[in-house]
Amino acid sequence: MRETDFVSGFARGLKVIEAFGETRPKLTIAEAAKLTELDRATVRRCLLTLAELGYADYDGKFFALTPKVLRLGHAYLSATPLPLLIQPYLDQLSEKAGQSASASVLDGTEVVYIARAAQKRVMSINLSPGSRLPAYCASMGRVLLASLPERDARDILDRSDLKANTPLTKTDPDILMEELRHIRAGGYAIIDQELELGLCSIAVPVENDRGRVVAAINIGAPAAHVPAAEMATRYLSLLMEMRKALRLVLR
């Protein structure tokens, strides 16, 4: 793409939208400027434009996104058959396992949930389609990173904020790269309370009919009920069966 093709104002507006989140439903201009690392005048214009177009509310101090923003996400879900194709399989997987099951895709340094079947809430945050988690410490993130060439996976780790969410979180890039090699060889990833204490999960990559990895599916369970050492014994065969079935329909 040529430099003249890049619309910087549009890029800044998207960056401002991305500053909002579950823990930041309302933002002042100063807060949004700090989060986006843009100057306050630019952020102010972006937020006022969003409010004028109906994508944000403004009470004189705080800005908050409106439901109209969902149109942007709905456009992706409508144009991409992947979530619709995977959802019934996830429902079946969750029912068989008696645990929550999810599907996600890789987006930069994060995984984005595209479908979910929840039996019970096992995390402190409420996960749903559109939710994001760091790829380096999530089971689906690790199988998706392991599906990439090593150089690309290392680049993503180098760009990630490798913080310790719990005392068990692996944050050393070299250790993580070795973990990815084991996952690539074994075909699945298990996370033992690295994302959140009390949560274990197991994930496998999902391929289309041409063998290209297009997503990941996982099963999450409370560590008190299903220790990490038992995850593969209990759930790997279910995940592999579902992976095989999905490959036939993902064209």
Steps between C-alpha positions, in 0.01 A plus 500: 500500500626845415540758775237720333246216530517497880224705667662602828188666638299182454777299669498736798124470532521121511773524762275717716215248471736221606592695815161414651461164669330298772703677771483834316136551392528877547796721414586867521698664222812494717460130582445408135803707397718318753377156391540569128818708530340759274489873573190629680383718210493201265323280753246773570413529130470122466274467803278791399470353151398163646240676715369697203462180297326319785783260582563663839315685775645812664379641832733798504787312663489132413462327166345151473445284194141437393346177366543640148864391521376141489425556132873489434540163669180367350634574155788259566275230646259534209770490234697215659331159520754362748314592823168371367655174384688438825227592752287181477813286530606697807158451656536127449856499633400692812210264563719191473777643718273662755727805482517826307637485146623786283640581158735783411725642231833677526503878464843653553619412850153395617238236439147616421209281604269431205269245664437362847284242676501559875399232747618702797706809561859398575671838464457826686441678169195431287613349170286530188553542125723804456687450828878517479776328696880512469613221268818410692318378814175361353471139382340599169759771455782254544371247248446782250852634561638148467336472157708793373859493373736543796617842383142631486414354841810657653411835347157488664654411836746789464206737444298358791477643850632188672375562852446241772124476556563236769810350663472218244504715185788434262642832381851418377496510116751215470295278733185588308664415167602161640142452620375575148733233359351241739149611403583475131628146551212389722215676321342658808566749779414489870501808720533448875374816671724731297219728393309497826537303823249217519467457121642224283434461129594280208491605134561360153538677164217478247584452132292550188470234231832611350689452824542868586453596865211748513401498869540322832252334735540435869338365814544686828445352845550598866838377620342382824282255307729408210875543561718584201653150512157350426389737223640296212363171633151644543460734205761453226310226319185717495694793358671287236166349397351848465806622310463214252130574450563872446763438234230344282281812508760780501560551130 
